[in-house]
Amino acid sequence: MKLRTLVRHVREGVKNIFRNGWMTFASVSAVTVTLLLVGSFLTIMMNLNHFADSLESDVKVSVHIDIGSTEEQIKELEARIKTIPEVDTVTFSSKDEQLQAMIKSMGDDGAPFALMEQDNPLNDVLIVKTKEPTDVVEVAAKVKEFEYAEDAIYGEDTVKKLFKGIEIARNIGIGIIVGLLFTAMFLISNTIKITILARRKEIEIMKLVGATNGFIRWPFFIEGLLLGIIGSILPIAITVFSYKYVYDLASPKLVGTFFNILPVTPFIFQISGLLLAIGTFIGIWGSLLSVRKFLRV
């Protein structure tokens, strides 16, 4: 395409936006409202996925070593565990370290257990991290069969419920996001179709005098592109500033808890890019889909 022709298409696309003031306002408003909903839900879903990933990465198998095992026997057990393909790392934790961790986790209620330091009844433990969180079930079953391993604990019921809950939440989230995107496309397509209906005679005349489909489509392509970009600006600004405000407010209160929200950077750049891409796509898609039927003269 010649540069002069491209400039002409851009100029016509911009003119169309200003020429159809109320229809342009309706289209931009539709994009804005839709992207606000999509942006809000994407923000929630991305943070839920971050939370789920954090929980999954914290899943591990605690291998209780037989009381009385020698250092050589512990090293032998550790070496055997490392041969399991699904195992990532194995870390030794002495019974004294286990006792201190238990006392600390109980807060003020853990003080009486300090008396156990004189005659610690706990086991030494090998903490096993798997390559994939879902591998803990299989790894625990294998480790239980090893010599010098008294038990392999991974919170069976809790882990199974966690994995099931995460899977359900992700599937629901994906379904809602896809539904919102299709709703947005349908809404933009019909909104822009109204603007094209007002110019159907113009399109028919251009076809009759020999204009190609591509020549007719380009101004609408540019118009849809601009509508998508303009409609993305406000949702991006609201999402970015709202998220920064919530992060500054909530982040200090979540320190030390299991739930940590995504840091402002690079999240705001990721969500901004996503919203801009979605807005641009549905604007272009809506324009091209709407003009297609009017090219059949």
C-alpha positions as CSV (number, residue, x, y, z in Angstrom):
1,M,0.0,0.0,0.0
2,K,1.3,3.4,-0.9
3,L,2.0,5.9,1.9
4,R,-0.4,8.4,0.3
5,T,-3.2,5.8,0.3
6,L,-2.5,4.9,4.0
7,V,-2.6,8.6,5.0
8,R,-6.0,8.9,3.2
9,H,-7.4,5.9,5.1
10,V,-6.1,7.3,8.4
11,R,-7.6,10.7,7.7
12,E,-11.0,9.1,6.7
13,G,-11.0,6.9,9.9
14,V,-10.4,10.0,12.1
15,K,-13.1,11.9,10.2
16,N,-15.5,9.1,10.8
17,I,-15.0,9.3,14.5
18,F,-15.8,13.0,14.7
19,R,-18.5,12.8,12.0
20,N,-20.6,10.4,14.1
21,G,-20.3,12.0,17.5
22,W,-23.0,10.2,19.4
23,M,-22.2,6.8,17.8
24,T,-18.6,7.3,18.6
25,F,-19.4,8.1,22.2
26,A,-21.6,5.0,22.4
27,S,-18.8,2.8,21.0
28,V,-16.1,4.2,23.2
29,S,-18.4,3.9,26.2
30,A,-19.1,0.3,25.4
31,V,-15.4,-0.4,25.2
32,T,-14.7,1.5,28.4
33,V,-17.4,-0.3,30.5
34,T,-16.5,-3.7,29.1
35,L,-12.8,-3.2,29.8
36,L,-13.5,-1.9,33.3
37,L,-15.2,-5.2,34.0
38,V,-12.6,-7.3,32.3
39,G,-9.8,-5.3,34.0
40,S,-11.3,-5.8,37.4
41,F,-11.8,-9.5,37.0
42,L,-8.4,-10.0,35.5
43,T,-6.9,-8.2,38.5
44,I,-8.7,-10.5,40.9
45,M,-7.9,-13.6,38.9
46,M,-4.2,-12.8,38.5
47,N,-3.9,-12.2,42.3
48,L,-5.8,-15.4,43.0
49,N,-3.5,-17.3,40.7
50,H,-0.5,-15.7,42.5
51,F,-1.9,-16.8,45.8
52,A,-2.6,-20.3,44.5
53,D,0.9,-20.6,43.1
54,S,2.3,-19.5,46.5
55,L,0.3,-22.1,48.3
56,E,1.3,-24.8,45.8
57,S,5.0,-23.9,46.1
58,D,4.7,-24.3,49.9
59,V,3.4,-27.9,49.7
60,K,6.1,-30.3,50.8
61,V,6.5,-33.8,52.3
62,S,7.9,-34.1,55.9
63,V,9.7,-37.4,56.2
64,H,10.0,-38.4,59.9
65,I,13.2,-40.3,60.4
66,D,13.2,-43.3,62.8
67,I,14.3,-42.2,66.3
68,G,17.8,-43.5,66.9
69,S,18.9,-43.5,63.3
70,T,22.6,-42.7,62.9
71,E,24.0,-39.9,60.7
72,E,25.1,-42.4,58.1
73,Q,21.6,-43.9,58.0
74,I,20.0,-40.5,57.6
75,K,22.4,-39.7,54.7
76,E,21.5,-43.0,53.1
77,L,17.8,-42.2,53.4
78,E,18.4,-38.7,52.0
79,A,20.3,-40.2,49.0
80,R,17.5,-42.6,48.3
81,I,14.9,-39.9,48.3
82,K,16.9,-37.8,45.9
83,T,16.8,-40.6,43.4
84,I,13.0,-40.2,43.0
85,P,12.5,-38.4,39.7
86,E,9.8,-36.1,41.0
87,V,11.9,-34.8,43.9
88,D,13.5,-31.4,43.6
89,T,15.2,-30.7,46.9
90,V,15.7,-32.5,50.2
91,T,16.6,-30.5,53.4
92,F,17.5,-31.9,56.8
93,S,15.8,-30.4,59.9
94,S,16.9,-31.6,63.3
95,K,14.4,-32.4,66.1
96,D,15.6,-29.4,68.0
97,E,14.8,-27.1,65.0
98,Q,11.4,-28.8,64.7
99,L,10.6,-28.1,68.4
100,Q,11.6,-24.4,68.0
101,A,9.5,-24.1,64.9
102,M,6.5,-25.6,66.7
103,I,6.9,-23.3,69.7
104,K,7.2,-20.3,67.5
105,S,4.1,-21.2,65.4
106,M,2.0,-21.5,68.6
107,G,2.9,-18.0,69.8
108,D,2.2,-17.4,73.5
109,D,0.6,-20.8,73.8
110,G,3.9,-22.5,72.9
111,A,5.8,-21.4,76.0
112,P,5.1,-24.5,78.0
113,F,6.5,-26.7,75.3
114,A,9.9,-25.2,76.0
115,L,10.2,-27.7,78.8
116,M,10.5,-30.4,76.1
117,E,14.0,-29.1,75.2
118,Q,15.5,-31.2,78.0
119,D,14.1,-34.4,76.6
120,N,12.9,-33.8,73.0
121,P,10.5,-36.5,71.9
122,L,10.3,-35.3,68.2
123,N,11.8,-36.9,65.2
124,D,14.5,-35.5,62.9
125,V,12.9,-34.6,59.6
126,L,13.8,-34.5,56.0
127,I,11.8,-31.8,54.2
128,V,11.2,-32.9,50.6
129,K,10.1,-30.4,47.9
130,T,8.8,-31.8,44.7
131,K,9.2,-30.5,41.1
132,E,5.4,-30.2,40.8
133,P,3.1,-29.7,43.8
134,T,0.8,-32.5,42.7
135,D,3.7,-34.9,42.9
136,V,3.7,-34.9,46.7
137,V,1.1,-37.7,46.9
138,E,3.2,-40.1,44.8
139,V,6.5,-39.1,46.5
140,A,5.1,-39.6,50.0
141,A,3.8,-43.1,49.1
142,K,7.3,-44.1,47.8
143,V,9.2,-42.6,50.7
144,K,7.0,-44.5,53.3
145,E,8.5,-47.7,51.9
146,F,12.1,-46.7,52.5
147,E,14.1,-48.0,55.4
148,Y,14.7,-45.5,58.3
149,A,11.6,-43.5,57.3
150,E,9.0,-43.7,60.1
151,D,6.4,-41.7,58.2
152,A,5.9,-39.2,55.3
153,I,3.4,-36.5,56.1
154,Y,2.0,-33.9,53.6
155,G,-1.4,-33.0,55.0
156,E,-3.2,-35.4,52.7
157,D,-6.8,-34.1,53.1
158,T,-5.8,-30.5,53.1
159,V,-3.6,-30.8,50.0
160,K,-6.2,-32.7,48.0
161,K,-8.9,-30.1,48.9
162,L,-6.4,-27.3,48.0
163,F,-5.6,-28.8,44.6
164,K,-9.3,-29.4,43.8
165,G,-10.3,-25.9,45.0
166,I,-7.5,-24.2,42.9
167,E,-8.5,-26.2,39.8
168,I,-12.2,-25.2,40.2
169,A,-11.3,-21.5,40.8
170,R,-9.1,-21.4,37.8
171,N,-11.6,-23.1,35.5
172,I,-14.4,-20.7,36.7
173,G,-12.1,-17.7,36.2
174,I,-11.1,-18.7,32.7
175,G,-14.8,-19.3,31.8
176,I,-15.9,-15.9,33.1
177,I,-13.0,-14.1,31.3
178,V,-13.8,-15.8,28.0
179,G,-17.5,-15.0,28.5
180,L,-16.7,-11.3,29.1
181,L,-14.5,-11.1,26.1
182,F,-17.2,-12.6,23.8
183,T,-19.7,-10.3,25.3
184,A,-17.4,-7.4,24.6
185,M,-16.9,-8.4,21.0
186,F,-20.6,-8.8,20.5
187,L,-21.4,-5.5,22.1
188,I,-18.7,-3.6,20.1
189,S,-19.7,-5.3,16.8
190,N,-23.4,-4.2,17.2
191,T,-22.5,-0.7,18.4
192,I,-20.2,-0.1,15.4
193,K,-22.7,-1.7,13.1
194,I,-25.1,1.1,13.9
195,T,-22.5,3.7,12.8
196,I,-22.0,1.7,9.5
197,L,-25.7,1.5,8.9
198,A,-25.8,5.3,8.6
199,R,-23.2,5.0,5.8
200,R,-24.4,2.0,4.0
201,K,-25.4,4.0,0.9
202,E,-21.9,5.5,0.8
203,I,-20.4,2.0,0.8
204,E,-22.8,0.8,-1.9
205,I,-21.9,3.7,-4.1
206,M,-18.1,3.1,-3.6
207,K,-18.6,-0.6,-4.6
208,L,-20.6,0.4,-7.7
209,V,-17.9,2.7,-8.9
210,G,-15.2,0.0,-8.6
211,A,-13.7,0.4,-5.1
212,T,-12.2,-2.8,-3.8
213,N,-13.3,-4.4,-0.5
214,G,-9.9,-3.7,1.0
215,F,-10.1,0.0,0.0
216,I,-13.5,0.3,1.7
217,R,-12.4,-1.7,4.8
218,W,-9.3,0.3,5.7
219,P,-11.0,3.5,7.1
220,F,-13.3,1.3,9.2
221,F,-10.3,-0.7,10.3
222,I,-8.6,2.5,11.4
223,E,-11.8,3.7,13.1
224,G,-12.2,0.5,15.1
225,L,-8.5,0.6,16.0
226,L,-8.9,4.2,17.3
227,L,-12.1,3.4,19.1
228,G,-10.5,0.5,20.9
229,I,-7.4,2.6,21.9
230,I,-9.5,5.5,23.1
231,G,-11.9,3.2,25.0
232,S,-8.9,1.5,26.7
233,I,-7.4,4.7,28.2
234,L,-9.9,5.3,31.1
235,P,-10.1,1.6,32.2
236,I,-6.3,1.4,32.2
237,A,-6.0,4.6,34.3
238,I,-8.7,3.5,36.8
239,T,-7.2,0.0,37.1
240,V,-3.7,1.2,37.6
241,F,-4.5,3.9,40.2
242,S,-7.0,1.7,42.0
243,Y,-4.6,-1.2,42.2
244,K,-1.8,1.1,43.5
245,Y,-4.1,2.5,46.2
246,V,-5.3,-1.0,47.3
247,Y,-1.7,-2.3,47.3
248,D,-0.4,0.6,49.5
249,L,-3.3,0.1,51.8
250,A,-3.4,-3.7,52.1
251,S,0.2,-4.8,51.6
252,P,1.5,-3.8,55.1
253,K,-1.4,-5.6,56.7
254,L,-0.7,-8.8,54.8
255,V,2.9,-9.1,55.9
256,G,3.5,-12.4,57.5
257,T,0.3,-14.0,56.2
258,F,-0.1,-16.6,53.5
259,F,-1.7,-14.1,51.1
260,N,0.5,-11.7,49.3
261,I,-0.8,-9.6,46.4
262,L,1.2,-9.0,43.3
263,P,3.6,-6.1,43.5
264,V,2.6,-2.9,41.6
265,T,5.5,-3.3,39.2
266,P,5.4,-5.1,36.8
267,F,1.7,-5.8,37.4
268,I,0.5,-2.4,36.2
269,F,2.4,-2.8,32.9
270,Q,1.1,-6.3,32.4
271,I,-2.5,-5.3,33.0
272,S,-2.2,-2.1,30.9
273,G,-0.8,-4.1,28.0
274,L,-3.5,-6.7,28.2
275,L,-6.3,-4.1,28.4
276,L,-4.9,-2.1,25.5
277,A,-4.5,-5.3,23.4
278,I,-8.0,-6.4,24.2
279,G,-9.5,-3.0,23.4
280,T,-7.7,-2.7,20.2
281,F,-8.6,-6.3,19.1
282,I,-12.3,-6.0,19.8
283,G,-12.5,-2.5,18.2
284,I,-10.9,-3.8,14.9
285,W,-12.8,-7.1,15.0
286,G,-16.1,-5.3,15.6
287,S,-15.5,-2.9,12.7
288,L,-14.4,-5.6,10.2
289,L,-17.2,-7.9,11.2
290,S,-19.8,-5.2,10.9
291,V,-18.7,-3.9,7.5
292,R,-18.5,-7.3,5.9
293,K,-22.2,-7.7,5.2
294,F,-22.3,-4.3,3.5
295,L,-19.6,-5.2,1.0
296,R,-22.0,-7.7,-0.7
297,V,-23.7,-5.4,-3.2
